[in-house]
Amino acid sequence: MLIQLAYLLATGLFVFSLHWMKDPKTARRGILAGVAAMTAAILGTLATPDIGNWAWIAGAIALGFAVGIPLSRVALTAVPQRTALSHAFGGLAAGLVGTAKYYVWLYEAPANLTAFRTAAIIIEVILGFLTFTGSLMAAGKLQEIRWIPQRPVTYRFQNFSNLALFAIALLCGVALIVKPVQLSFLFPVILVLALAFGVLLIIPIGGADMPTVISLLNSYAGLSAVAMGFVLDNKLLITAGALDGSSGLILSIIMCRAMNRSFTNVLFGAFGQVQSAAATGEKRNVLSETPEGAAQVLEMAREVVIVPGYGMAVAQAQHRVKELYEQLNKRGVNVRFAIHPVAGRMPGHMNVLLAEAEIPYDRLIELDDINPEMPQVDVALVIGANDVVNPAARHDKSSPIFGMPIIDADKARVCLTVKRSMNPGFAGIENELYYSEHSYMLFGDAKAVIGDLVKQLAPHSV
């Protein structure tokens, strides 16, 4: 009875956790609710009477702490890859549990391998292991590990071969459901195909799609947990996995809409492939500006919109941006932040960074709300953003980002862009914004450049 009450409490807290985390004002409460829910779930499980070897459990918990504590201390710029690693661990756990359960029943209680349970195990291991290798590949791309290609890796008949491998895994699974004992040799084949499919699923995907891919892998991990719940006859795993899987799927849909893309296009479209036109060697002139000149433009403005991007995260410039916001506020400038849903490397990346710098949340404006006002904005200050402000998305049908909603920074009266160099973003294409007649580049590290702007705007510099 107490175990079921603990599970019921955990389920309710998981639901409230998701509900509270949708609003920054209650997000901390949501995190605490999630921690409390997981604690109740673990304690309820440990209270189960038929638990066997406590030494193995203690060892697993200790290993979890050993891995989890360092992962909790990563820099904010590394949160996307840390999130991908969390999904990898979740997928691996589900896959290993399904594998262990299958072989235990195979050798000790074959009668337990009913069609339903075998099907649940197969779904669990396929989703679990492809999530494991897929998430590791995603983390590697985000971390820019040298031996993992950052750009999409494509080859002839790629989609056909990938789907063929997945179809073979499903056919082996169907055969195993029919004869789970006699055809047990097919189980390792399914495992290998699932591991391979996870890698092959991610290599044709570029970094610009990583926010969507991460949320989709989160959905896969949740669904594998649902299957694991059916295998272990654990109702809490079913409900928690369903919450995880559905929230990841909904977030993926939101991200795809933000890019005007479909799931199939994200997974099979090799988005991020470098266009041949970018390598023609054609030279185009850009206008550059100094921090002193940019500060003069900003102090004469009345409406300023700051567009943060991954470059701001890499430079860890969010606190300097807060100082710039405060200096402009003192001068009576209305400063707002335009947030693109896929800016950065994970959903909500820019929101997290700006919240860490304690920038008021009501100053963060979503794309659909800010774009109609951009023609009345005096200065658009783009900090490390690239593809999400590229006007080519509106008119260039040959561009890989064509149709993707962008922030209309080019429609502001003046656009200032802080960037290290003219290198393209993850989509691998030139940004037309940089060559606009009213656009000026501020070359350098974002933290240093914004710091210089703050110094120029400080009262003693007036």
C-alpha positions in Angstrom: 0.0 0.0 0.0 2.8 2.4 0.9 4.6 1.6 -2.3 1.6 2.5 -4.4 1.1 5.7 -2.4 4.7 6.7 -3.1 4.2 6.0 -6.8 0.9 8.0 -6.8 2.7 10.9 -5.1 5.6 10.7 -7.6 3.2 10.7 -10.6 1.3 13.8 -9.3 4.6 15.6 -8.6 5.9 14.8 -12.1 2.7 16.3 -13.6 3.0 19.4 -11.4 6.7 19.7 -12.3 6.0 19.9 -16.0 3.2 22.4 -15.3 5.3 24.7 -13.2 8.3 24.6 -15.4 6.3 26.3 -18.3 6.6 29.6 -16.5 9.9 31.2 -15.3 8.2 32.4 -12.1 7.4 28.9 -11.0 10.2 27.0 -12.8 12.3 26.6 -9.6 9.3 25.1 -7.9 8.9 22.7 -10.9 12.5 21.5 -10.6 12.1 20.9 -6.9 8.8 19.0 -7.6 10.7 16.8 -10.1 13.4 16.1 -7.6 10.9 15.2 -5.0 9.0 13.0 -7.4 12.1 11.0 -8.4 13.1 10.6 -4.7 9.6 9.2 -3.9 9.8 6.9 -6.9 13.2 5.6 -5.8 12.2 5.1 -2.2 9.0 3.4 -3.2 11.0 1.0 -5.4 13.5 0.3 -2.7 10.7 -0.7 -0.4 9.6 -3.5 -2.7 9.8 -6.8 -0.7 11.3 -9.0 -3.4 14.4 -6.8 -4.0 17.5 -9.0 -4.3 21.1 -8.0 -4.1 21.4 -4.7 -2.2 25.2 -4.5 -2.9 24.5 -4.1 -6.7 21.9 -1.4 -6.0 24.3 0.5 -3.7 27.0 0.2 -6.3 24.7 1.5 -9.1 23.6 4.4 -6.9 27.2 5.3 -6.1 28.1 5.1 -9.8 25.2 7.4 -10.6 26.4 10.0 -8.1 30.0 9.7 -9.4 28.8 10.5 -13.0 25.9 12.9 -12.1 27.7 15.3 -9.8 30.4 16.3 -12.5 27.7 16.5 -15.1 25.7 19.0 -12.9 28.6 21.4 -12.9 29.1 21.9 -16.6 29.2 25.4 -18.1 25.9 26.7 -19.5 27.5 26.5 -23.0 27.8 22.7 -22.5 24.2 22.2 -21.3 23.0 20.9 -24.7 25.6 18.1 -24.9 25.0 17.3 -21.2 21.3 17.0 -22.0 22.1 14.7 -24.9 24.3 12.6 -22.6 21.4 12.3 -20.1 19.2 10.9 -22.9 22.0 8.5 -23.8 22.1 7.2 -20.2 18.3 6.8 -20.1 18.3 4.9 -23.4 21.2 2.7 -22.3 19.4 1.9 -19.0 16.2 0.9 -20.8 18.1 -1.2 -23.4 20.1 -3.0 -20.7 17.0 -3.7 -18.6 15.2 -5.1 -21.6 18.1 -7.2 -22.5 18.5 -8.6 -19.0 14.8 -9.3 -18.7 14.7 -11.2 -22.0 17.6 -13.5 -21.2 16.5 -14.1 -17.6 13.1 -15.2 -18.8 14.6 -17.1 -21.7 16.7 -19.4 -19.5 14.7 -19.4 -16.3 11.0 -18.8 -17.2 10.3 -19.1 -20.9 6.6 -19.1 -20.2 6.9 -15.4 -19.3 7.9 -14.5 -22.9 4.3 -13.9 -24.1 3.7 -12.1 -27.3 2.9 -8.9 -25.5 5.9 -9.0 -23.2 8.3 -9.9 -26.0 6.9 -7.1 -28.1 7.4 -4.7 -25.2 11.0 -5.9 -24.8 11.8 -5.4 -28.5 10.3 -1.9 -28.5 12.3 -1.1 -25.4 15.6 -2.3 -26.7 15.3 -0.8 -30.1 14.2 2.6 -28.8 16.7 2.4 -25.9 19.8 1.5 -27.9 19.1 3.8 -30.8 18.6 6.6 -28.3 21.9 5.7 -26.7 24.1 5.8 -29.8 22.1 8.6 -31.4 22.4 10.8 -28.3 26.2 10.1 -28.0 26.5 11.2 -31.7 24.5 14.3 -31.0 26.6 15.2 -27.9 29.8 14.6 -30.0 28.6 17.0 -32.7 27.6 19.6 -30.2 31.0 19.3 -28.4 32.7 19.5 -31.8 34.8 16.4 -31.1 37.4 16.2 -33.8 36.7 12.7 -35.1 32.9 13.3 -35.3 32.0 15.3 -38.4 30.0 18.5 -37.6 28.5 18.8 -41.1 26.0 16.4 -42.4 27.5 13.1 -43.7 25.5 12.0 -46.7 25.9 9.3 -49.4 23.8 7.7 -52.1 20.8 5.7 -51.1 21.4 6.8 -47.5 17.7 7.1 -46.5 16.9 3.9 -48.2 19.7 2.0 -46.5 18.7 3.5 -43.1 15.1 2.5 -43.4 16.1 -0.9 -44.7 18.1 -1.5 -41.6 15.3 -0.4 -39.4 12.8 -2.6 -41.3 15.1 -5.6 -40.9 15.2 -4.9 -37.1 11.4 -4.8 -37.1 11.1 -8.0 -39.1 13.5 -9.8 -36.7 11.3 -8.4 -33.9 8.1 -9.8 -35.4 9.7 -13.2 -35.9 10.9 -13.2 -32.3 7.5 -12.3 -31.0 6.1 -15.3 -32.8 8.8 -17.7 -31.6 10.7 -15.9 -28.7 12.5 -19.1 -27.6 13.3 -20.9 -30.8 14.5 -17.7 -32.6 16.5 -16.3 -29.7 19.6 -15.9 -31.9 17.7 -12.9 -33.5 17.8 -10.9 -30.3 21.5 -9.9 -30.6 20.9 -9.0 -34.3 18.2 -6.6 -33.2 20.5 -5.0 -30.6 23.3 -4.4 -33.2 20.9 -3.0 -35.7 19.4 -0.6 -33.1 22.9 0.6 -32.1 23.9 1.1 -35.7 20.6 2.9 -36.6 21.1 5.4 -33.8 24.5 6.4 -35.4 23.2 6.4 -38.9 20.1 8.5 -37.9 22.3 11.4 -36.6 25.2 11.6 -39.0 23.2 13.2 -41.8 21.9 15.9 -39.4 23.7 19.2 -39.1 24.2 21.3 -35.9 21.4 23.7 -36.8 18.9 20.9 -36.3 20.3 19.8 -32.9 17.6 21.5 -30.8 14.9 19.5 -32.6 17.0 16.3 -32.6 17.7 16.5 -28.8 14.0 16.9 -28.0 13.1 14.0 -30.4 15.7 11.8 -28.7 14.1 12.8 -25.4 10.8 11.5 -26.8 12.4 8.2 -27.8 13.9 7.8 -24.3 10.5 8.4 -22.8 8.8 5.9 -25.0 11.5 3.3 -24.2 10.7 3.9 -20.5 7.0 3.3 -21.2 7.9 -0.1 -22.8 10.2 -0.8 -19.8 7.2 -0.1 -17.5 5.2 -2.8 -19.3 8.1 -5.3 -19.1 8.6 -4.7 -15.4 4.9 -4.3 -14.7 5.6 -0.9 -13.1 2.8 1.7 -13.5 5.0 4.6 -12.5 7.5 3.9 -15.3 4.6 3.9 -17.7 3.2 7.2 -16.6 6.6 8.9 -16.2 7.8 7.6 -19.5 4.6 8.8 -21.2 5.0 12.3 -19.8 8.6 12.4 -20.9 7.9 11.0 -24.4 4.8 13.2 -25.0 6.5 16.4 -23.8 9.6 15.6 -26.0 7.3 15.0 -29.0 5.3 18.2 -28.4 8.5 20.2 -28.1 9.9 18.7 -31.3 6.7 19.7 -33.1 7.1 23.3 -31.8 10.7 23.4 -32.9 9.9 22.0 -36.4 7.2 24.7 -36.8 9.7 27.3 -35.8 11.9 26.2 -38.7 9.0 25.6 -41.1 10.2 22.0 -41.3 8.7 18.5 -41.0 10.0 15.6 -39.0 11.0 13.8 -42.2 12.9 16.9 -43.4 14.8 17.2 -40.2 15.6 13.5 -40.0 16.3 12.8 -43.6 16.9 16.2 -45.3 20.6 16.6 -44.4 19.9 20.2 -43.3 23.2 22.1 -42.8 24.8 20.8 -46.0 27.2 23.4 -47.4 26.0 25.0 -50.6 28.3 25.0 -53.5 27.6 28.7 -54.0 29.3 29.4 -50.8 32.6 28.1 -52.2 32.7 30.2 -55.4 35.2 32.6 -54.0 33.1 35.6 -54.7 34.1 38.6 -52.6 31.5 40.9 -51.1 32.1 44.0 -49.1 30.9 44.4 -45.6 30.7 47.6 -43.4 32.5 47.4 -40.1 32.2 49.6 -37.1 34.2 50.3 -33.9 32.7 50.0 -30.4 33.0 53.7 -30.1 30.9 54.3 -33.2 28.4 51.6 -32.2 28.0 53.2 -28.8 27.2 56.5 -30.3 24.5 54.8 -32.5 23.0 53.1 -29.5 22.9 56.2 -27.2 20.9 58.0 -29.9 18.4 55.2 -30.2 15.0 55.0 -28.5 14.1 51.4 -29.5 16.8 48.7 -29.4 16.2 45.0 -29.9 19.0 42.6 -29.0 19.1 39.3 -30.8 21.2 36.7 -28.9 22.6 33.6 -30.5 25.0 30.7 -29.8 28.0 33.1 -30.2 26.8 34.8 -27.0 26.7 31.5 -25.2 30.2 30.5 -26.4 31.7 33.8 -25.3 29.7 33.7 -22.0 28.7 37.3 -22.6 25.3 37.2 -21.0 26.4 39.2 -17.9 28.0 41.8 -20.2 24.7 42.0 -22.1 22.9 42.6 -18.7 25.3 45.5 -18.1 24.6 46.9 -21.6 20.9 46.6 -21.0 21.2 48.5 -17.7 23.3 51.3 -19.3 20.8 51.8 -22.1 17.9 51.7 -19.6 19.5 54.5 -17.7 19.5 56.6 -20.9 15.8 56.0 -21.4 16.2 53.5 -24.2 13.6 50.8 -24.5 15.6 47.5 -24.8 14.0 44.2 -25.6 15.4 40.8 -26.5 14.2 38.9 -29.6 14.2 35.2 -28.9 14.2 32.7 -31.8 13.0 29.2 -30.7 16.0 27.4 -32.2 18.7 30.0 -31.3 21.5 28.1 -29.6 21.9 24.4 -29.3 18.9 23.3 -27.3 15.3 24.5 -26.8 15.2 27.5 -24.5 19.0 28.0 -24.6 18.9 31.8 -24.8 16.2 32.0 -22.2 18.3 30.1 -19.7 21.4 32.3 -20.4 19.5 35.5 -20.1 17.7 34.3 -16.9 21.1 33.5 -15.4 22.1 37.1 -16.0 18.9 38.2 -14.3 17.5 40.0 -17.3 13.8 40.6 -16.6 11.7 37.9 -18.3 9.2 40.4 -19.6 11.9 41.9 -21.8 12.2 38.6 -23.7 9.9 38.7 -26.8 9.1 35.8 -29.0 9.7 35.9 -32.8 6.1 36.3 -33.8 5.5 39.2 -31.4 8.7 41.2 -32.2 8.8 40.9 -36.0 5.8 43.2 -36.7 7.6 46.0 -34.7 11.1 45.6 -36.3 10.6 48.3 -38.9 10.1 50.8 -36.1 13.2 49.7 -34.2 16.2 52.1 -34.3 18.9 49.5 -33.7 19.0 45.7 -33.9 22.0 44.4 -32.0 22.7 40.8 -33.1 25.1 39.0 -30.8 26.4 35.7 -32.1 23.2 34.8 -34.0 23.6 33.7 -37.7 21.0 31.6 -39.5 18.1 32.8 -37.4 18.5 36.4 -38.8 19.4 35.4 -42.4 17.0 37.1 -44.9 17.7 34.4 -47.4 15.2 32.3 -45.6 12.4 34.6 -46.9 13.2 34.5 -50.7 16.1 32.2 -51.7 14.4 28.9 -52.7 17.9 27.3 -53.1 18.8 28.0 -49.6 18.7 25.1 -47.0 16.9 27.5 -44.6 14.3 28.7 -47.1 10.9 28.9 -45.4 12.4 29.0 -41.9 10.9 31.9 -39.8 13.6 34.4 -38.9 13.9 37.5 -36.7 13.6 40.4 -39.1 16.8 42.2 -37.9 17.4 43.5 -41.4 14.2 45.6 -41.2 15.5 47.7 -38.3 16.9 51.2 -39.2 20.4 50.1 -38.2 21.7 46.6 -37.6 24.9 46.0 -35.6 26.2 42.4 -35.6 28.8 41.1 -33.1 30.7 38.2 -34.6 34.2 36.8 -34.5 34.6 36.4 -38.2 32.6 36.1 -41.5 32.5 32.3 -41.1 29.0 30.9 -41.9 26.8 29.3 -39.2 25.8 25.7 -38.9 23.7 25.9 -42.1 26.9 26.5 -44.0 25.7 29.5 -46.0 26.6 33.2 -46.1 24.3 35.6 -44.2 22.8 38.2 -46.5 22.2 40.5 -43.5 25.9 41.2 -43.2 26.0 42.8 -46.7 23.0 45.1 -46.2 23.7 48.8 -46.7 22.5 49.6 -43.1 24.2 46.7 -41.5 27.6 47.1 -39.6 29.9 44.4 -38.3 31.6 44.5 -34.9 34.3 41.9 -35.2 35.6 40.2 -32.0 34.7 38.1 -29.0 31.2 38.9 -27.9 32.2 39.3 -24.3 35.0 41.8 -25.1 33.0 43.7 -27.7 29.9 44.1 -25.4 32.2 45.1 -22.5 33.7 47.8 -24.7 30.2 49.1 -25.5 29.4 49.2 -21.8 32.5 51.2 -21.1 31.7 53.7 -23.9 28.2 54.1 -22.5 29.2 54.5 -18.9 28.6 58.0 -17.4 32.4 58.8 -17.1 32.7 58.2 -20.9 30.0 60.7 -21.8 
